[in-house]
């Protein structure tokens, strides 16, 4: 299953569909940490929300870039639509940490190379752990939204794009109740150097929403 998900990534990469979200990720990372003196929680909270949107874009681009004939063969090979949904879930689990890595690794690399004022005050191990949780959980939620509106459930690219954007706006509208904004608020308010209960609850809320979205995708797949 992992090999098939990797093959899906490589195939879509040859069609150049993921280049735009990956390029934007690079520029967003460089732009965010270009200036020194960033607030730890606030900055990583903002990039965590960004990671949700970027994951939706990247996963959607990968799935939309897969040729229809190859998608049918892959679905048959993994045992039908249920296996296909598991493959897409595995893709999301690969994409989320992939997008989180530069947002976490680049400022830490700058710090290791002698730019000690990337964050003010400097990030502690607990801050990094909390940021990793927030970025990955937000990325999983964004990727799940992309899966919901991917083929064969939605076949028109424009319709899928509009549906994903509308869903992201709904998640943003939830504010601090649940979703990426709640996770960003939790990491911003967390005591320095810790992963507190509010962060864990917010991240679990993102995962619960992602599970609900995957459940909706499974029900939708049965009716297509």
C-alpha positions, 0 to 999 in steps of 0.5 A, a space after each residue: 500500500 505504501 509503495 502504491 501511494 509513493 507511485 501515486 506521488 511520483 506519477 502526479 509529479 511527472 505531470 507537474 500538477 503538484 509544483 504550484 503548491 510545493 513552490 508556494 510552500 517554499 516561498 511561504 517558508 522563506 518569507 515567514 522566517 526572512 525577518 528575525 524576532 518572530 513570536 514562537 507560538 503565533 508564527 507557528 500557529 499561522 503556518 499551521 493554518 497555512 499547512 491545512 490549505 496547502 495540504 488540501 491544494 497538494 493532495 487535490 493536485 496529486 489526485 486530479 493529476 492521476 490519469 483516469 485509466 491509472 486510477 481505475 487500475 489502482 482501484 482494482 489493484 487495491 480491492 475496490 473503492 474501499 481500498 482506494 480510499 485507504 490509499 488516499 488516506 495513506 497519501 494524506 498521511 504522507 503529505 501532511 508531515 512533508 509539508 510540516 517539515 519545512 515550516 519546522 526545519 527551516 527556522 531550526 536550521 537557521 538557528 543551528 547555523 548561527 541566526 539565534 534571533 529567528 524566534 524571540 525568545 528562542 524555541 524550546 523542544 516543547 515548542 517544536 513538539 507542539 508545532 509538529 502536532 499542530 502542523 501535521 494535524 492541520 495538514 491531515 484535515 486539509 488533505 481529507 477535505 481534498 480527498 472528499 472532493 476528488 475523483 470519482 466523487 467529483 470529476 470536474 476540476 473546477 467544481 472540486 476546487 470550488 468545493 474545497 475552497 468553500 470547505 476551507 472557509 467553513 473550517 475557518 468560520 469555526 474559529 476557535 471552536 474546532 479546526 485549524 484556527 482552534 489549533 493555531 489559537 491553542 499553540 499561541 496561548 500555550 506556555 513556553 516550552 510545553 505541549 498543554 492540554 489545549 493543544 492536544 484537544 485542538 489537534 484531536 479536534 482536527 483529527 476528529 473532523 478529518 475522520 468525519 470527512 473520510 467517513 463522508 467520502 466513504 459513504 459518497 463512494 458507495 453511491 457513485 
